[in-house]
Amino acid sequence: IRAGRPTVLLVKRDQLPHAGRWALPGGFVGIDESLDAAAARVLREKAGMAEAHLEQLYTFGAVDRDPRMRIISVAYLALLTERVFDAALAAKPALL
């Protein structure tokens, strides 16, 4: 919640197939990494945020949802303070 409204953090994609478009931050899970650890790492690396409460939200698995290959995505909800959110926006120009 920011200024009394729900807020979503987006990153500008730099790789195909959707380079230049805004998207939710995401990444792949390492072979020796748990889903929770991967979610925390992606939030830290792509959004510059280490302070967040993460919860699994939904799993997406439609067969043709990604043109590159079969992708199963596990979405997480991150609960942040407004201070942490604003600091990430100020530090990373590719965030919206």
Secondary structure as GFF3:
##gff-version 3
##sequence-region A 1 96
A	DSSP	beta_strand	11	12	.	.	.	ID=ss1
A	DSSP	beta_strand	22	23	.	.	.	ID=ss2
A	DSSP	alpha_helix	35	47	.	.	.	ID=ss3
A	DSSP	beta_strand	53	60	.	.	.	ID=ss4
A	DSSP	beta_strand	73	79	.	.	.	ID=ss5
A	DSSP	alpha_helix	82	91	.	.	.	ID=ss6
###
